[in-house]
Amino acid sequence: MKESFHINWVAKPILLLFICAGQLASCTGKKRGNQDMELQEIPATGLAGDQLAQIHCASCHLYVEPALLPKSSWANDVLPAMGHRLGIHRDKMQYDSLFDSRGGELVKKANVFPENPLLAQEDWEKIIDYYLGNAPDTLLPTKRQAKPKMGLKHFTYKEPTFSQTPALTTMVKLLPQNNGVVFADGKRNINSLSFLTSNLDRDHVMGVKLSPVNYREKGDTLYLTTVGKSIFPHDSPEGMLQKIYKTGGSKIYNASKTILDSLTRPVHVAYGNLNNNGLEDIVVCEYGNETGELVWFLNKGGDQYERQVLNNRPGAITAIIKDMNGDGLQDVMALIAQGDEGVFYYENQGNGSFEENRLLSFLPLNGSQYMELADFNDDGLDDILYVCGDNADKTPILKPYHGVYIFLNQGGLDFHQSFFYPLNGAYKAIPRDYDLDGDLDIAAISFFPDYYRSPEESFIYLENTGGMEFEDFSFPQATNGRWIVMDAEDMDADGDIDLALGSFVYFTAMGDTTGLGKKWLTKGPSVVVLENTVR
């Protein structure tokens, strides 16, 4: 089965391969939104196909070479989809089908898909001919020198008896406060939070209205971010952040208050004091689908917040609040994962405003998924751990550039790639000193591994051996679930970091000839725990 969804707290490359509609309209001299513009009114440029592709592509994101996708992907999926963004539609019915019932009017208003063509048909055909004439028939998969070693010497595999079968886990969190685990299940209209004890037995299940994607406990209060009625792509502003608490002497959460609403598919939330007033502000990655924004909410006190936009493009997937330049003000680092992918630095100006600086740029094919800041070379500077591998949507094929990257900080927020571990369909990686030897190791999961050749790469443990070298391991039960979320905490308060993995098995994995998919759907776990045994 071809997989055509993406989960973006989690996410996907919607490949804006050529240009944003508004930018193209200005290039052609036509005003955006002019509904009277006809195809024959736009003169051909006389440029060659490669020139047109580079001009249009680079105006919105990094240029994508034909060799990075096979010919079939360009012809059947990517180029037709890009035509829609340039106002090239076969008929009116096809144009109308681009706007679904959930948020479709917002997408139409944003002019993501112009109703009328924005370039000459002759130029568009040159672009098509250029890509189809230069793309390979197939894209060779990544070949490692050797498969990862089997067995995790510092972890014990534990699987709960309780599961929300079939597992649609949208979030997992280890709870050091009570030595337990909580996970969210995102089945439509029956979303829930399941709490497990330290022995991984069922404690209680709390029903929620919308699909949870971010869980944070602060004291006796839970802050729960929900993505909407469905975890699948949409532009409907139905996401929210709730404050959940206990009343009447209850031992479980039984009351709630919405503090942020009308969020467009929020997938990640960060908390911090951005204006040094003693109140905690909130940064929200409203990933959306065709629309979305990176926003911060100024805490006005009394659970009142004022919305401020940092980036008005869709695709924000990770945000980190930290003072990056040592000026005493908290800045924002963000990973944008939609079309114009990259790492952005929002420098706090101290007056309620932020200056945007792009630190890294990535291809729209990368499917950026996650990033963390960590000092890998012990020089006192924050480096960037970057993960890319979302392989849903238009191009569900193995890509040799998917995996785990480390960009070392050279000083002055100048980052250079120093490490790459190829990992098909990589979704998340968490750097910690798991073996307590003084350096950072990496635990990584893949939602789109190579199930035909290397199904065990759904989980990879990279043990730091020094000098930016890592030794890779997996474990026999790695194929027991399809891991989409992961958390790392000292769950049992013994001084080492444990891991929890969450499984999502809505679809049978493409390329899986092992029968794993059927097993997951009938008896696969929602979550598993890898208990660290160093201490």
N, C-alpha and C positions, 0 to 999 in steps of 0.2 A: 504494500500500500504506500502510495506517495504521501508523505506527511506535509500538510499545508497549513499548519498552525504554528504560532510561536507564543511563548509565555515570557512576559517581559518584566519580571522583577529580577527576573529572567528575561527573553526577547528576540531579535531578528533583523537581518538587513532588508529593509524595503529599499531596493537599489535605485537611488536617485541618480541614475547613471549619466544624465546629461545636464539638466539644469533646472533650477526652480522656475516655475511658470512665470513668475513676475520678472525674474532676471532675463529670461529669454524674450519676453515681450518687449522689454526695454532695448535689448540687443537688436531686434528686428524693427524697432521704431513703432511698434503697435502697443497701444495701451492695454494693460491687463484688464480683463473684464469687458472688453468691447465685444458685445455679442453680435455685432453686424460685420465683423471681420470675416472675410471669405478666403478660402485657400488660394484662389488665383490672384489675390491682391498682394501676396507675399512673393517677392522676386527671389529666384534662386541666387545663391552667392557666387557660384562658379568655383567654389573651393572643393578640394578633394575630400574623400570620406574620412581619412585619418585626421585632416585638419579640422573638419567639422566636429568630429568626435572629441578631439582634444580641447577645442574651444568651449564646446557646450559642457563637457564633463567637468573641466577644471573650474568652471564658473560657480560650481556648487560643492564640489568635493574633489578628492584626488582622482586623477585620470585612471581609468581601468583598461588595461591592455586586453586585446582579444584572447590572448593565450591563457588568461586566468580562469576561463570557463570553457567547457566543451561546446561545440557548435550547436548541439541539440538544446542546451540550456539557453543560449542566446536566442535561438530561433523560436522555441516553443513557449518560453516563459519571460525572460528578461526584456527582450526588445518589444514585444507586444505590451508589456506592462509599462515600459517607459514611453511608448507611444501615447498612452493615455495621459501621461503627465505633460505631454506636448500638444494635447488637444487633438490627437489623431485617433478617431474612433470609427469603427465600421458602420455603425448606425446609431440612431437615437436611443434605441432600447439598450444597446451595450453601454452607452454613456450613463443612462439612468441607473443601471445595475451597479455602478461603482459606489453608490451611496446607500449604505445599509440603513436599516430602521433605527439603529442605535448610534446616534451621533452623526448620521449622514448629512443632515442639514448644516452642521458645523463645518464639515469637510467641504461641502459645496460653497459655503460662504467664504472659506479660506482660499478658494480657487485652486485647490490642489490638483484637480483635473479640469483644465479649461475646456469649455464646451466646443470652442472652435480652434482650428490649427494655429500653431504659433511659429511654424516654419514651412518653407516651401516643400511640397511633396518630393520634388527632385532631390533636395538636400537630405530629406529623411531617408530616401531610398539609398543614397550614397552611404549614409551611416550604417544602414542595414548590410549593404554589400561589403563594407569594410570589415565589420565584425564577423560576418559569416564566411568571408573569404580568407580570414586570417586566424580563425579560432581552430584549435585542434579537435580531432574527432572525439578524443577522450582525455580526461585529466588523470594523470597517474597518481595513485594514492601514496601517502607517505610511507617510506620504508625505513624502519629503525635497524640499527646494527644487530640488535637482539631484543627479544621480548623481555618485559620486566620480570624480575625474579618473583617467584610466588611465595608468599608468606610475610606476615608483619610481625617482626620479633618483639615489638613493644606494645602490641595491641591485642586485645581479646574480643572476638566477635560476639555480640549479643543481639538476639532478635526477640522482640516482645511477642507474647501470644495474642495480643489484641491488635487488630488492624481494621482500617476502614476500606474493606475490599469492594471493588478494585481500587487500589490506592491512587488518589489524585492529590498528593501532598503538595501544598503550595508554600509551606513554611515549616521549619523545624527549629526548635530552640532548646538547648540544654539549660537547666535551671539550677545553678549552684546553691540557691537559697534553700531548696528542699530536696536536692539530690535527685531530681526527676527530669522529665522531658515533656515538652508540649509540642504538638504538631497540628497543622491546619489541613483540613481536607476541603477541596474546592468543588465538590459536586454541585451542580446548578440547583438552587432553591433548597439545598440541605447542607449548607456549609456548616463546619463545626470546628471547635478546638478540642482536642483530646489530650488530657493530662495523664501522664504515666508516673508511677512511683519510682523510687530508687531501684526497685527490683524489676522495673519495666512492666509492672502490672497496671491494668486499667484503674485509674483513680476516679475520674469523672469526665464527662463529655459536656461541653457547653455549646449550644447551638448559637449561631450568629447569622445575620441576614445576608451578609455579603462575604465574598471570598477573602480571607485574611492573607496578607503577604509580609507583614512586618510586625514583630512582637517586641515590646520593650517593657520591662518591669522597673519601676522607680519607687522604692519604698513599698507601700501597700497599694500602689496604683499601677494599673496596666494600661499602656498606650498601644492601641491596636489599629493598624492601618489596613483598610480593606480596599481591594482594587475595583470592586463593582459586583454586579450580579453574576458576571462570568469572568473567568480569568483569561479568556481568549480575546484577541485583538478587538478593540472598539474605541470610539472617540466620545462616548457618552460620559458627561461629567457626573458620575454617580459614585465615585470613590470618596472615602472619608477617613478621618482620624478620630477615634473615640478614646475617651478616658473612661476606663472601667474600674470599678472599685467595689468594696464590700460594705454592706449595711446590715443593721440589725443583729450584729454579732455573728454573721455568717462566716464560715471558714472558706467559702468559695466566692468568686466574683458574682455579684447578683444585681448590680446597678451600673448604668452607663450614662455618659454625656458626650454628645458630639461637639468637638472643638474646631474641626475643619471639615467642610463639606464641599460638594461640587468640584471634586478633584477629578481630573481627566486621566484615569487609569494610572494611579500612583503605584510605583513599584519599589521605591526605596525612600527612606526617611532618615535624616540626620538631625541631631539636636546639639545646640551650643549657643553661647551668649555672643551675638554678633555685634552688639553696640555697647558692651561693657556697662550695662545698666543693672546687672544682677538678675535679670530675667532670662529664661531659656527660650531662644528662638528656634525655629524649625525650618529646615530646608527639605523640600519635597521634589522628588523626581517624578513628574507627571509624564510618563513615557508616552501615553496616548497610543495612537496608531498612525494615522495620517496627520494628526494635530497633537499638540502637547507642549509643555514648557518645563523649564527648571525654575522653580520659584522659592523664595524665602518668605517666611511669615514672621513679621516683627511682633513680639510679645508685648501687648499693651497692658497686661495685667488682667486678672479676673477671667482668665480663659478667653480673652479677646485678642484677635490677631489681625494685623494689617498685611495684605498681600503685596509682594514686590517681585517683579520678574527679573531673573538673571539672564535667561536665554529663552527666546520665544520659539525655538524649534523643537519638534518632537524627538524622542529617543533618549532622554536623560535616564540613566539606569543605575548609576552609583554616585553618591555625594559624600564627601568627607569634610568636616569642619575642623580646621587646625590653623594655628599661626605659622604660616610657611616662611615668612621673611623676618621673624623675630622682632616685629615692631609693637608687640603687645596687643594686636588686633587679630581676631579670628577670621581667617580667610576661608574660601570654599574651593575645594578641588572636585571636579565632576567629570565623569565619563559619559560621553554622548555616543549613542549606539545606533543611530538611524541615519543612513545616507552619508552625511558629513561626519564621519566617526572620528573621535579624538578625545584627548584629555585636555580639559580647560581649567585654567587657574583664574579665580575671581578674587582679585586683591582688594581687601577691605580698605576703603579710603577714609574711614573714620567719621563720615558724615551721613551714614545710611546708604551710601552708594558703593558700587564695586566696579573695578576695571577688569574687563575680560582679556585674558591672554591665552592663546593656544600654545600648549606645550608639546603635544604629540598629535600627529595626524595618521589615520588609518584608512585603508581601502574600505569602500562600502560593502565589499564582499566579506569582510572580516567577521561580521556578526559579533561585535564586542559585547562582552557579558559582565565583566566584573573587574574591579581594581582595588588594591590596598596600598597603603604607604607602609614601608618597613625598611630598616637599615640593614642591608644585606652584607655590606663590606665593612661595617663597624667604623665608619668615618664620621659619625655624628650627623649625617645628612639622610633625609628621607628619600628612599628609592621608590620606584613604582613597580608593583607586581600587576601585570595586565593579563587578562584572560579573554580569548576570543574563540568562538566555535558554534554560535547559533547557526543551525543548519536546516531550519525549517523554511517556510516561505517559498521563494521562487527557485532556489538552486540547492535542493537537498542531495548534494553529492559530497564525497570526501574531498577535503581541501588541504593541501600540504602546508598551508600557512596558518592553520588552526592550531592553537595550543596555548602554552604558558610562557610568558615573556617576563624578563626583568630588565628594567631600564635604570641604570645607575645614575645618580645625581652627581654631576661634575662640579656642582657649585652654581649659585645663581639660578637655580631651577632649570639648568641645562641637562637634559636627560638623554643618555645614549644607551642603545640596546647592548646588553652584555651576556644575555642568556636566552635561549629558546628551547623549549621542550615540545616537540610536535605531539599533539594530542587531538585526535579527531573529535570534533564536536565538544570541545572543552567548555564547561559552563561556570565553574567556580574553582578557585584555589585559595587556600588560607595558609599564610606563612606563620609558623610558630616554632619555638624550640621544643619540639615534641620529645626528643630523646635527652633533653637537658644536658647537652654537651657544650652549650655556649654559642651555638650558631643557629640560623633559621633554616628549618626544613619546610617542606611544602606538602600539603594534602590537597589533591585535586580530584574533581569528578567530571565525567563526560556524560552528556545526555544523548549525544550522537556518536558513539564510538563505532569502530569498524567491527560490526557484529559478525561478519564473515571470517575475518582473519584474526582479530584480537578482541574478543568480547570482554576480556578481563580489564581492558583499559578504561572501563567505566569508572574505576577508581585507581588512582596512581598516588603512591607515596614517594616523594623525592627526598631522600636523606642527604643532607649537606655533608660533603666530604672535604670541603675547603677549596679555596681558589675558584669560586663560582662553578664548582663541579658537583653534580648530584647523581646518586645511584637510585634507580627506580625499582619500585616494588608494587605488587598488587596482592590480592588474597583470594582464596578459592571461592568464597561466598560473594565476591564482587558482582556476580551475575544474578544474584537473588532478587534484585530490583533494578529499576531504571532511575538512576539518581539524578535529581534535578535541583535539589537544595541541600545545603550542608551547614553545620554550625560547629564551632570549636570552643569549648569552655572546660574548666576544671569542675566537672559535674559532681564529683564525690569529695572535693576539697582535700585531696591528698597531695597536691603540689605539682601534678602534671596535667597536661591538656588532653581531654577526651574529644571524641568526634561523634557527631550524629549525622546520618544521611537520610534524606527523604526521597521516596520513590513516586513517580508519576507515570501511569501506564494507560493513558487514555487511548493511545493507538499502539498497535503492534509495530515494533521498530522496523524501519525499512532495511532490507538486506538480512534480516534475522532468519536464518534457516535452521536454527538450533531448537526451536520450540519454546524458547524462553518467554516470548510474548504471551502465549497461552497460559504458561505457568504463573506469570505475574498477575494476569487478569483473574485467575481463580483463587490463588493462595499466596500471592506475593505480599511481603510486609509493607506497611506504610512507612515505617522508619526502622533503622537499625542503629545500634551504638557500637562504636569501636572504643572500648575502655582501655585507656593507657595504663600499662603495668610497670612503667619505669619505677614508680613509687607505690 
